[in-house]
Amino acid sequence: MQQEKALAILKSGKNVFLTGSAGTGKTYVLNEYIKYLRARKVPVAVTASTGIAATHMNGMTIHSWSGIGVKEHLTQGNLASMKAKKYLKKNLGKAEILIIDEISMLHKNQLNLVDRVLRYFKDNQDPFGGIQVVLSGDFFQLPPIGKYNEKSRDKFSFMSEAWVNANFNVCYLTEQYRQSDSSLNDILNEIRTGNVSQQNLQILKEATEHTLEKKEVPTKLFTHNTDVDKINTEHLVELEGRTKTFKATAKGNIKLIDTLKNSVLASENLQLKIGAKVMFVKNNSEKGFVNGTLGKVTGFNAEGHPKVKLSDKRIITVEKEDWSIQDDHNKVLASFSQFPLRLAWAITVHKCQGMTLDEAEIDLSKTFERGQGYVALSRLKRIENLQLKGFNEMALMVDQLAHKADLRFQELSINADQKYTLDELNKMAPAFIRSCGGTTNIKDIDKNKKKIKEKKTTKQSTYDLTLSYLQQKKSIEEIAEERGMTAGTISGHVIRLRSDYPKEDLSFYKPKKALFNKVKKVYELQSKGNEISSKVIFDALNGEVSYQDIKLCIAFL
């Protein structure tokens, strides 16, 4: 099925299972649907089966959103107690659409519990309380965690009563947007069928002899955390120079903050050195990086922010990014702020799910779970960019029940594709929006889109907001007070603005000549042609000049 048809089926209000092989754009379609709903003010709950997947979607785990937590059973008393909690009553009561990403990792018992909770909160015995439910995922990827010796039919969510009763329309995406190499795509498709040909086995064996270009040290993927931690620590220690540590900041609901800390790929305490191999762990198309982009730390700017050189020679000065958990009205319930980087000499297969890697060394010799090999290999675009350090028999295995189900999903998707035309689906969409309490007024939709866009770009436009105050020639202290920031932060903005807008006349803020020359002398002596932090200058001047004045001097050097 094409993405356009899948999106139209979603908009028609039908329950949907969105699937397809890795790289077919499932997350893209979901994000397009979420944007569509929010522009029309339809309350949508964005969740995922794991914290890592949830952060990719700016959502929260289904366990947290629904209130089921780690429970295996719910009594009537449990349900009554849950309904007394304001945040659950608000979340579940108002939601008109529920999205659950990475459904393959949600146990069938948990999906049944979500169904039961929604029927109770909505006081409606229709499946999931009568709201639209959208599940997304690929059952060939990592499976649910179950009890010891628990069989697949006892774990997979498509075996649950809730799944059967919801009557999902299957949208099986078929266009490949990641693998540009047909041989790698063939291998992945054969792994999905559970029958890798001798020809493709030979290609994988030859990949153990591959020599990568290694313009940058390739990322190493392992199945076990111990191997990953050991390699990253060893490489960082080997680098010369001082280690810089960046502490994350968090605010909001304490329990949700803990969820973010455990889910976000960025470290709570990020340790970097010049020369460190790093990976971006967030998407930011405007700044030119995505989750999985690799680079090397080349230095730190005057504000202490890391500068990362990418494989295409571009250098990005990295700024802190926010990961957040939001309610269905975009209100932030908890946020985690950190530079979107992690050491990337090595990473686990589990943590790489959702990433696209330029090249990688992959060790699958200790694979212990079906699906790990498929997840690891599907991160790459081309077989030539793979150096396979080894693989065992388990690495090429997929679950047999998942295989049988996948064949059925393909059939059901063809049926859904043939059953509806785009015109029919497009006519259903406005009625569904109205039934959810949303707006179909074009002016209101455009206004909402604009508001959402402004909200998303607030962090990026913070410098432009400071510039508007600077143009009024307000003092640094006045600007800081009005913006709720420190004077030092505003002075740091001046450095950035002088670089971004060299023709803008900000000479009003240039320090007096004697002070400027004093800082300039130390800067030139200490920097030796490289950018240095204001702390180095502060220490060299024995603390006689404030950080604020130092930053303003640096801005005009």
DRENGUDREN-668988 format. One record per residue (C-alpha): x, y, z; chain; residue in one letter. Coordinates in nm, 3 decimals. Layout:
- X Y Z kette rest
- X Y Z A A
...
! end
This chain:
- X Y Z kette rest
- 0.000 0.000 0.000 A M
- 0.114 0.354 -0.079 A Q
- 0.162 0.607 0.202 A Q
- -0.109 0.833 0.054 A E
- -0.372 0.558 0.076 A K
- -0.270 0.461 0.430 A A
- -0.299 0.823 0.542 A L
- -0.643 0.853 0.381 A A
- -0.764 0.541 0.565 A I
- -0.636 0.689 0.892 A L
- -0.817 1.016 0.825 A K
- -1.144 0.830 0.759 A S
- -1.150 0.731 1.129 A G
- -1.112 0.355 1.093 A K
- -0.904 0.149 1.336 A N
- -0.571 0.083 1.165 A V
- -0.270 -0.144 1.199 A F
- 0.010 0.033 1.011 A L
- 0.295 -0.201 0.921 A T
- 0.563 -0.279 0.662 A G
- 0.930 -0.364 0.657 A S
- 1.195 -0.138 0.811 A A
- 1.245 0.185 0.616 A G
- 0.899 0.205 0.454 A T
- 0.802 0.522 0.641 A G
- 0.564 0.410 0.914 A K
- 0.676 0.686 1.153 A T
- 0.648 0.946 0.876 A Y
- 0.283 0.850 0.809 A V
- 0.203 0.859 1.181 A L
- 0.359 1.203 1.221 A N
- 0.165 1.335 0.920 A E
- -0.158 1.207 1.075 A Y
- -0.075 1.361 1.414 A I
- -0.008 1.700 1.251 A K
- -0.337 1.672 1.060 A Y
- -0.534 1.599 1.380 A L
- -0.369 1.870 1.591 A R
- -0.434 2.134 1.325 A A
- -0.802 2.041 1.354 A R
- -0.794 2.041 1.735 A K
- -0.876 1.672 1.771 A V
- -0.746 1.526 2.100 A P
- -0.492 1.255 2.008 A V
- -0.290 1.046 2.253 A A
- 0.055 0.966 2.112 A V
- 0.210 0.667 2.284 A T
- 0.453 0.381 2.224 A A
- 0.534 0.046 2.379 A S
- 0.882 0.157 2.492 A T
- 1.028 0.480 2.621 A G
- 1.281 0.503 2.337 A I
- 1.009 0.480 2.073 A A
- 0.793 0.726 2.267 A A
- 1.065 0.993 2.263 A T
- 1.092 0.957 1.883 A H
- 0.725 1.056 1.867 A M
- 0.728 1.321 2.144 A N
- 0.480 1.104 2.327 A G
- 0.469 0.884 2.636 A M
- 0.462 0.511 2.700 A T
- 0.124 0.343 2.671 A I
- 0.179 0.202 3.022 A H
- 0.211 0.552 3.170 A S
- -0.066 0.713 2.961 A W
- -0.323 0.443 3.037 A S
- -0.222 0.403 3.402 A G
- -0.164 0.027 3.372 A I
- 0.205 0.060 3.460 A G
- 0.354 -0.285 3.511 A V
- 0.026 -0.444 3.625 A K
- -0.068 -0.783 3.481 A E
- -0.428 -0.775 3.607 A H
- -0.684 -0.508 3.697 A L
- -0.961 -0.547 3.955 A T
- -1.270 -0.328 3.972 A Q
- -1.106 -0.166 4.273 A G
- -0.798 -0.086 4.064 A N
- -1.016 0.074 3.796 A L
- -1.213 0.281 4.048 A A
- -0.886 0.400 4.206 A S
- -0.747 0.492 3.864 A M
- -1.059 0.689 3.773 A K
- -1.012 0.900 4.087 A A
- -0.677 1.023 3.953 A K
- -0.726 1.356 3.778 A K
- -0.451 1.316 3.520 A Y
- -0.583 0.976 3.408 A L
- -0.940 1.099 3.396 A K
- -0.825 1.390 3.181 A K
- -0.601 1.180 2.951 A N
- -0.838 0.895 2.889 A L
- -1.163 1.090 2.911 A G
- -1.075 1.343 2.644 A K
- -0.882 1.126 2.397 A A
- -1.062 1.064 2.070 A E
- -0.773 0.883 1.902 A I
- -0.507 0.658 2.053 A L
- -0.180 0.588 1.870 A I
- 0.052 0.310 1.992 A I
- 0.386 0.286 1.810 A D
- 0.622 -0.017 1.817 A E
- 0.325 -0.242 1.887 A I
- 0.542 -0.553 1.834 A S
- 0.695 -0.497 2.178 A M
- 0.363 -0.465 2.363 A L
- 0.249 -0.786 2.532 A H
- -0.101 -0.907 2.439 A K
- -0.212 -0.891 2.805 A N
- -0.116 -0.523 2.816 A Q
- -0.319 -0.442 2.504 A L
- -0.617 -0.618 2.665 A N
- -0.569 -0.404 2.976 A L
- -0.560 -0.082 2.772 A V
- -0.884 -0.189 2.605 A D
- -1.046 -0.259 2.942 A R
- -0.932 0.071 3.094 A V
- -1.067 0.274 2.801 A L
- -1.404 0.097 2.804 A R
- -1.429 0.171 3.178 A Y
- -1.326 0.538 3.154 A F
- -1.543 0.603 2.847 A K
- -1.834 0.408 2.993 A D
- -1.862 0.246 2.652 A N
- -1.833 -0.128 2.589 A Q
- -1.726 -0.091 2.226 A D
- -1.360 -0.191 2.163 A P
- -1.127 0.060 2.329 A F
- -1.426 0.261 2.449 A G
- -1.531 0.352 2.095 A G
- -1.233 0.572 2.005 A I
- -1.013 0.530 1.697 A Q
- -0.706 0.317 1.770 A V
- -0.397 0.323 1.548 A V
- -0.127 0.061 1.604 A L
- 0.205 0.076 1.422 A S
- 0.499 -0.160 1.407 A G
- 0.665 -0.460 1.250 A D
- 0.643 -0.798 1.423 A F
- 0.976 -0.906 1.275 A F
- 1.149 -0.654 1.499 A Q
- 1.211 -0.699 1.872 A L
- 0.934 -0.900 2.043 A P
- 0.756 -0.837 2.375 A P
- 0.930 -0.935 2.696 A I
- 0.744 -1.234 2.835 A G
- 0.771 -1.487 3.111 A K
- 1.026 -1.766 3.089 A Y
- 0.924 -2.024 2.827 A N
- 0.620 -1.815 2.727 A E
- 0.525 -1.899 2.367 A K
- 0.477 -1.642 2.092 A S
- 0.100 -1.694 2.080 A R
- 0.091 -1.597 2.449 A D
- 0.287 -1.275 2.388 A K
- 0.211 -1.113 2.052 A F
- -0.055 -0.843 2.071 A S
- -0.227 -0.959 1.750 A F
- -0.331 -1.271 1.946 A M
- -0.525 -1.062 2.200 A S
- -0.904 -1.037 2.228 A E
- -0.874 -0.659 2.205 A A
- -0.699 -0.685 1.865 A W
- -0.960 -0.922 1.723 A V
- -1.256 -0.717 1.849 A N
- -1.117 -0.385 1.716 A A
- -1.140 -0.508 1.354 A N
- -0.823 -0.328 1.239 A F
- -0.778 -0.223 0.878 A N
- -0.426 -0.333 0.784 A V
- -0.213 -0.081 0.593 A C
- 0.102 -0.265 0.484 A Y
- 0.344 -0.007 0.340 A L
- 0.550 -0.142 0.050 A T
- 0.768 0.144 -0.080 A E
- 1.126 0.132 0.050 A Q
- 1.272 0.467 0.161 A Y
- 1.585 0.350 0.346 A R
- 1.763 0.070 0.157 A Q
- 1.903 0.201 -0.172 A S
- 2.078 -0.132 -0.232 A D
- 1.867 -0.414 -0.375 A S
- 2.098 -0.690 -0.243 A S
- 2.056 -0.572 0.119 A L
- 1.682 -0.537 0.062 A N
- 1.671 -0.893 -0.076 A D
- 1.852 -1.024 0.234 A I
- 1.613 -0.845 0.468 A L
- 1.310 -0.975 0.277 A N
- 1.450 -1.329 0.289 A E
- 1.505 -1.299 0.664 A I
- 1.138 -1.197 0.690 A R
- 1.037 -1.515 0.505 A T
- 1.256 -1.727 0.734 A G
- 1.450 -1.869 0.441 A N
- 1.782 -1.702 0.353 A V
- 1.921 -1.838 0.025 A S
- 2.272 -1.978 -0.010 A Q
- 2.354 -1.686 -0.242 A Q
- 2.261 -1.430 0.023 A N
- 2.430 -1.630 0.299 A L
- 2.746 -1.604 0.092 A Q
- 2.699 -1.226 0.057 A I
- 2.672 -1.198 0.438 A L
- 2.984 -1.412 0.482 A K
- 3.170 -1.188 0.237 A E
- 3.058 -0.889 0.444 A A
- 3.286 -1.020 0.723 A T
- 3.577 -0.935 0.492 A E
- 3.452 -0.588 0.398 A H
- 3.687 -0.295 0.448 A T
- 3.495 0.023 0.517 A L
- 3.612 0.360 0.388 A E
- 3.642 0.473 0.749 A K
- 3.648 0.844 0.685 A K
- 3.503 0.835 1.035 A E
- 3.542 0.543 1.274 A V
- 3.231 0.334 1.197 A P
- 2.974 0.269 1.468 A T
- 2.994 -0.078 1.620 A K
- 2.668 -0.257 1.700 A L
- 2.656 -0.527 1.966 A F
- 2.377 -0.730 2.119 A T
- 2.502 -0.681 2.478 A H
- 2.544 -0.359 2.685 A N
- 2.872 -0.472 2.842 A T
- 3.048 -0.479 2.504 A D
- 2.915 -0.132 2.418 A V
- 3.011 0.037 2.747 A D
- 3.360 -0.116 2.740 A K
- 3.441 0.010 2.391 A I
- 3.304 0.363 2.440 A N
- 3.493 0.406 2.769 A T
- 3.818 0.275 2.623 A E
- 3.804 0.508 2.322 A H
- 3.723 0.817 2.530 A L
- 4.011 0.749 2.772 A V
- 4.254 0.706 2.483 A E
- 4.187 1.058 2.355 A L
- 4.416 1.334 2.474 A E
- 4.280 1.649 2.632 A G
- 4.037 1.737 2.908 A R
- 3.698 1.570 2.945 A T
- 3.402 1.810 2.943 A K
- 3.088 1.696 3.125 A T
- 2.744 1.829 3.036 A F
- 2.463 1.773 3.285 A K
- 2.109 1.741 3.158 A A
- 1.829 1.949 3.310 A T
- 1.477 1.823 3.368 A A
- 1.150 1.969 3.490 A K
- 0.793 1.858 3.539 A G
- 0.628 1.551 3.690 A N
- 0.894 1.349 3.876 A I
- 0.771 1.007 3.761 A K
- 0.751 1.122 3.399 A L
- 1.100 1.272 3.427 A I
- 1.228 0.930 3.538 A D
- 1.057 0.779 3.234 A T
- 1.234 1.027 3.007 A L
- 1.572 0.967 3.171 A K
- 1.537 0.593 3.114 A N
- 1.417 0.638 2.758 A S
- 1.616 0.920 2.602 A V
- 1.933 0.809 2.425 A L
- 2.118 1.124 2.533 A A
- 2.310 1.075 2.858 A S
- 2.214 1.247 3.181 A E
- 2.585 1.323 3.221 A N
- 2.738 1.353 2.874 A L
- 3.117 1.326 2.870 A Q
- 3.300 1.456 2.563 A L
- 3.651 1.534 2.445 A K
- 3.782 1.685 2.126 A I
- 3.806 1.393 1.884 A G
- 3.517 1.196 2.038 A A
- 3.303 1.001 1.794 A K
- 2.941 1.095 1.853 A V
- 2.598 1.022 1.719 A M
- 2.304 1.262 1.708 A F
- 2.006 1.109 1.887 A V
- 1.730 1.343 1.769 A K
- 1.591 1.457 1.435 A N
- 1.641 1.821 1.338 A N
- 1.610 1.863 0.962 A S
- 1.652 2.242 0.984 A E
- 1.997 2.201 1.138 A K
- 2.087 1.915 0.908 A G
- 2.101 1.608 1.131 A F
- 1.880 1.310 1.208 A V
- 1.868 1.040 1.472 A N
- 2.178 0.835 1.377 A G
- 2.390 1.106 1.206 A T
- 2.756 1.049 1.295 A L
- 3.035 1.299 1.349 A G
- 3.340 1.395 1.549 A K
- 3.377 1.663 1.817 A V
- 3.619 1.924 1.682 A T
- 3.600 2.176 1.966 A G
- 3.372 2.390 2.180 A F
- 3.248 2.742 2.113 A N
- 3.268 3.042 2.344 A A
- 2.954 2.926 2.525 A E
- 3.103 2.580 2.574 A G
- 2.873 2.412 2.320 A H
- 3.027 2.117 2.129 A P
- 3.110 2.158 1.761 A K
- 3.065 1.843 1.555 A V
- 3.210 1.778 1.211 A K
- 2.995 1.551 0.993 A L
- 3.113 1.316 0.717 A S
- 3.017 1.576 0.452 A D
- 3.260 1.823 0.619 A K
- 2.985 2.044 0.762 A R
- 3.045 2.162 1.118 A I
- 2.740 2.195 1.341 A I
- 2.753 2.390 1.665 A T
- 2.522 2.178 1.877 A V
- 2.263 2.330 2.105 A E
- 2.059 2.163 2.374 A K
- 1.737 2.000 2.262 A E
- 1.426 1.915 2.460 A D
- 1.262 1.575 2.489 A W
- 0.917 1.603 2.634 A S
- 0.604 1.420 2.731 A I
- 0.292 1.611 2.630 A Q
- -0.077 1.571 2.685 A D
- -0.324 1.577 2.396 A D
- -0.332 1.958 2.403 A H
- 0.047 1.986 2.352 A N
- 0.093 2.090 2.717 A K
- 0.437 1.973 2.836 A V
- 0.406 1.746 3.140 A L
- 0.779 1.672 3.172 A A
- 1.088 1.772 2.979 A S
- 1.451 1.663 2.957 A F
- 1.708 1.902 2.809 A S
- 2.052 1.789 2.690 A Q
- 2.283 1.809 2.392 A F
- 2.140 1.550 2.148 A P
- 2.458 1.344 2.139 A L
- 2.594 1.016 2.270 A R
- 2.932 0.848 2.234 A L
- 2.907 0.638 1.922 A A
- 3.205 0.412 1.888 A W
- 2.954 0.144 1.991 A A
- 2.579 0.107 2.054 A I
- 2.340 -0.181 2.129 A T
- 2.106 -0.328 1.870 A V
- 1.816 -0.250 2.104 A H
- 1.906 0.121 2.119 A K
- 1.961 0.152 1.744 A C
- 1.598 0.072 1.657 A Q
- 1.462 0.366 1.457 A G
- 1.804 0.488 1.340 A M
- 1.961 0.502 0.994 A T
- 2.339 0.447 0.991 A L
- 2.578 0.549 0.713 A D
- 2.809 0.256 0.787 A E
- 2.861 0.015 1.075 A A
- 3.055 -0.277 1.216 A E
- 2.800 -0.527 1.345 A I
- 2.873 -0.822 1.570 A D
- 2.583 -1.068 1.571 A L
- 2.785 -1.361 1.701 A S
- 2.612 -1.342 2.042 A K
- 2.258 -1.286 1.912 A T
- 2.020 -1.426 2.171 A F
- 1.677 -1.320 2.041 A E
- 1.490 -1.352 1.713 A R
- 1.466 -1.019 1.537 A G
- 1.797 -0.872 1.660 A Q
- 1.977 -0.954 1.336 A G
- 1.696 -0.809 1.127 A Y
- 1.687 -0.487 1.331 A V
- 2.067 -0.442 1.311 A A
- 2.101 -0.507 0.937 A L
- 1.800 -0.291 0.849 A S
- 1.970 0.018 0.997 A R
- 2.194 0.040 0.689 A L
- 2.128 0.160 0.335 A K
- 2.385 -0.051 0.150 A R
- 2.558 -0.386 0.207 A I
- 2.892 -0.225 0.113 A E
- 2.864 -0.009 0.425 A N
- 2.850 -0.316 0.649 A L
- 3.142 -0.493 0.812 A Q
- 2.990 -0.802 0.972 A L
- 3.208 -0.922 1.257 A K
- 3.021 -1.251 1.282 A G
- 2.672 -1.395 1.310 A F
- 2.517 -1.702 1.461 A N
- 2.215 -1.902 1.345 A E
- 1.979 -1.701 1.569 A M
- 2.077 -1.376 1.392 A A
- 1.890 -1.477 1.075 A L
- 1.586 -1.617 1.251 A M
- 1.242 -1.465 1.278 A V
- 0.949 -1.588 1.479 A D
- 0.740 -1.840 1.283 A Q
- 0.412 -1.704 1.417 A L
- 0.518 -1.352 1.315 A A
- 0.596 -1.488 0.968 A H
- 0.252 -1.648 0.931 A K
- 0.082 -1.335 1.063 A A
- 0.281 -1.116 0.823 A D
- 0.155 -1.312 0.522 A L
- -0.200 -1.261 0.645 A R
- -0.137 -0.889 0.706 A F
- -0.024 -0.852 0.344 A Q
- -0.348 -1.015 0.223 A E
- -0.563 -0.795 0.447 A L
- -0.378 -0.483 0.328 A S
- -0.449 -0.570 -0.036 A I
- -0.815 -0.616 0.053 A N
- -0.829 -0.275 0.228 A A
- -0.648 -0.110 -0.063 A D
- -0.901 -0.248 -0.312 A Q
- -1.205 -0.188 -0.093 A K
- -1.175 0.192 -0.071 A Y
- -1.095 0.458 -0.330 A T
- -0.919 0.779 -0.228 A L
- -1.229 0.982 -0.317 A D
- -1.448 0.770 -0.087 A E
- -1.201 0.799 0.199 A L
- -1.155 1.174 0.156 A N
- -1.533 1.223 0.180 A K
- -1.539 1.035 0.513 A M
- -1.263 1.247 0.671 A A
- -1.456 1.570 0.754 A P
- -1.741 1.379 0.920 A A
- -1.493 1.192 1.140 A F
- -1.324 1.516 1.246 A I
- -1.660 1.667 1.343 A R
- -1.758 1.354 1.537 A S
- -1.439 1.400 1.741 A C
- -1.525 1.762 1.821 A G
- -1.264 1.899 1.581 A G
- -1.290 2.182 1.331 A T
- -1.321 2.160 0.953 A T
- -1.314 2.538 0.905 A N
- -1.021 2.620 0.673 A I
- -0.942 2.953 0.843 A K
- -0.935 2.790 1.186 A D
- -0.715 2.507 1.057 A I
- -0.466 2.754 0.906 A D
- -0.464 2.953 1.230 A K
- -0.399 2.637 1.434 A N
- -0.118 2.528 1.200 A K
- 0.045 2.866 1.245 A K
- 0.018 2.844 1.626 A K
- 0.167 2.494 1.630 A I
- 0.452 2.605 1.404 A K
- 0.523 2.906 1.624 A E
- 0.527 2.686 1.933 A K
- 0.772 2.443 1.774 A K
- 1.008 2.719 1.662 A T
- 1.004 2.912 1.990 A T
- 1.331 2.756 2.105 A K
- 1.499 2.814 1.769 A Q
- 1.380 3.177 1.751 A S
- 1.489 3.269 2.104 A T
- 1.789 3.454 1.956 A Y
- 1.565 3.650 1.721 A D
- 1.347 3.747 2.017 A L
- 1.656 3.875 2.199 A T
- 1.754 4.063 1.882 A L
- 1.420 4.248 1.883 A S
- 1.501 4.378 2.234 A Y
- 1.859 4.466 2.139 A L
- 1.731 4.672 1.847 A Q
- 1.534 4.878 2.104 A Q
- 1.867 4.941 2.285 A K
- 1.737 4.804 2.612 A K
- 2.003 4.716 2.866 A S
- 2.119 4.355 2.901 A I
- 1.969 4.351 3.251 A E
- 1.631 4.478 3.128 A E
- 1.620 4.216 2.852 A I
- 1.715 3.941 3.096 A A
- 1.438 4.044 3.335 A E
- 1.172 4.065 3.063 A E
- 1.276 3.730 2.913 A R
- 1.315 3.550 3.246 A G
- 1.681 3.470 3.175 A M
- 2.017 3.558 3.326 A T
- 2.220 3.852 3.198 A A
- 2.496 3.603 3.112 A G
- 2.261 3.409 2.885 A T
- 2.154 3.726 2.702 A I
- 2.521 3.823 2.659 A S
- 2.579 3.478 2.509 A G
- 2.296 3.548 2.265 A H
- 2.484 3.860 2.150 A V
- 2.777 3.637 2.045 A I
- 2.547 3.426 1.831 A R
- 2.360 3.725 1.687 A L
- 2.682 3.903 1.591 A R
- 2.773 3.590 1.393 A S
- 2.428 3.538 1.235 A D
- 2.363 3.907 1.158 A Y
- 2.705 4.068 1.089 A P
- 2.543 4.375 0.930 A K
- 2.320 4.443 1.232 A E
- 2.447 4.745 1.426 A D
- 2.485 4.627 1.787 A L
- 2.774 4.859 1.873 A S
- 2.562 5.002 2.157 A F
- 2.655 4.686 2.353 A Y
- 3.029 4.689 2.280 A K
- 3.221 4.727 2.611 A P
- 3.441 5.028 2.678 A K
- 3.779 5.032 2.504 A K
- 3.994 4.961 2.812 A A
- 3.784 4.659 2.916 A L
- 3.759 4.533 2.557 A F
- 4.135 4.549 2.503 A N
- 4.198 4.374 2.836 A K
- 3.979 4.079 2.740 A V
- 4.107 4.080 2.381 A K
- 4.466 4.048 2.496 A K
- 4.390 3.745 2.713 A V
- 4.171 3.591 2.445 A Y
- 4.442 3.612 2.179 A E
- 4.706 3.481 2.422 A L
- 4.499 3.184 2.540 A Q
- 4.315 3.087 2.224 A S
- 4.610 3.050 1.983 A K
- 4.371 3.073 1.691 A G
- 4.099 2.848 1.839 A N
- 3.776 2.943 2.014 A E
- 3.790 2.919 2.392 A I
- 3.532 2.933 2.667 A S
- 3.462 3.245 2.873 A S
- 3.570 3.050 3.184 A K
- 3.929 3.032 3.058 A V
- 3.935 3.412 3.027 A I
- 3.756 3.456 3.361 A F
- 4.023 3.245 3.536 A D
- 4.310 3.418 3.352 A A
- 4.178 3.756 3.473 A L
- 4.145 3.620 3.830 A N
- 3.772 3.679 3.829 A G
- 3.813 4.058 3.796 A E
- 3.584 4.074 3.489 A V
- 3.232 3.930 3.497 A S
- 3.121 3.654 3.261 A Y
- 2.865 3.896 3.119 A Q
- 3.133 4.149 3.019 A D
- 3.363 3.874 2.889 A I
- 3.090 3.741 2.659 A K
- 3.010 4.090 2.529 A L
- 3.380 4.144 2.453 A C
- 3.401 3.810 2.273 A I
- 3.098 3.909 2.064 A A
- 3.291 4.204 1.920 A F
- 3.630 4.038 1.870 A L
! end
